[in-house]
Amino acid sequence: MAHAPDKSPDRIAGMFDAIAPRYDLLNHLLSAGIDRRWRAAAIRSLKLTGRETLLDVCAGTADVALAGRSHASRVIGVDFSGAMLALGLQKVRAAGESHAITLVRGDAMRLPVADRSVDAVTVAFGIRNVQQPEVACVEMARALRPGGRLAILEFGVPRIPGIKPLYLWYFTHVLPRIGRAISGHAAAYSYLPASVGTFASPAEFMQTLRAAGFSDVRADPLTFGIVYLYTALRK
Ligand SMILES: C[S@@+](CC[C@H](N)C(=O)[O-])C[C@H]1O[C@@H](n2cnc3c(N)ncnc32)[C@H](O)[C@@H]1O
């Protein structure tokens, strides 16, 4: 079992600041473009009508915010990496969505939004980076109105025999090398498999969500369980 990596906010924000310029390219390349489908599945699960306010936590370069905007009237994206948000802001402006998408620098463990002020919350590939994910889950419950929906995407480890060893080889040997070569940041792409390997199991994370005040908690595997879509309702 790998050691849990250091997740102090300064280290994590600094790491994402450093890889930000190549983040989108690597995301799409390393996932063979499937990442867009995972984000779309998360947004679909929220069952938005177009009138809601969506809060996207760990917003990064605003891919979820932009995809979510087609289904919500307003999106607030929160992230603590200034460089990731700066790229996100360029994309939001290029899409002509500055009036509807607001990107804010802030920590998932202290969300800069009022109690019960949003209708839906998303987190894509961010929760495993948060130093105390259980605190972020309580914060998301605080921000959501009762009955509001939560959708979280996070990497998992596929269980299917045959797929699992192949995937682990790709994830621990191939992916860090490509990531390192393209981003020039060795630590970030070794951190990725280490952070996934030490994150809570789906059963454990579902329990964290229930303890934070969510009901109807589900964990649905996507693409053989490479990714899990966690969904829940604010009680
Ligand atoms: C792997 S990226 C995902 C970005 C985006 N959601 C996506 O789907 O591409 C993780 C993001 O989470 C942010 N992050 C990690 N921990 C955070 C925290 N405690 N508070 C705010 N942002 C955080 C990082 O800065 C980074 O931009």
The ligand as a Gaussian input file, in Angstrom:
#p B3LYP/6-31G(d) Opt

LIG

0 1
 C       -7.515000      17.186000     -11.011000
 S       -8.019000      18.867000     -10.970000
 C       -9.696000      18.794000     -11.527000
 C      -10.161000      20.067000     -12.177000
 C      -11.548000      20.020000     -12.810000
 N      -12.584000      19.773000     -11.844000
 C      -11.623000      19.017000     -13.925000
 O      -12.542000      18.199000     -13.941000
 O      -10.747000      19.038000     -14.807000
 C       -8.203000      19.145000      -9.243000
 C       -8.425000      20.595000      -8.890000
 O       -8.796000      20.664000      -7.520000
 C       -8.221000      21.819000      -6.950000
 N       -8.203000      21.619000      -5.489000
 C       -7.643000      20.598000      -4.814000
 N       -7.859000      20.725000      -3.491000
 C       -8.592000      21.860000      -3.332000
 C       -9.148000      22.514000      -2.212000
 N       -8.967000      22.066000      -0.970000
 N       -9.846000      23.636000      -2.423000
 C      -10.024000      24.144000      -3.671000
 N       -9.521000      23.557000      -4.778000
 C       -8.816000      22.429000      -4.612000
 C       -6.853000      21.921000      -7.610000
 O       -6.321000      23.218000      -7.524000
 C       -7.187000      21.500000      -9.044000
 O       -7.506000      22.595000      -9.858000

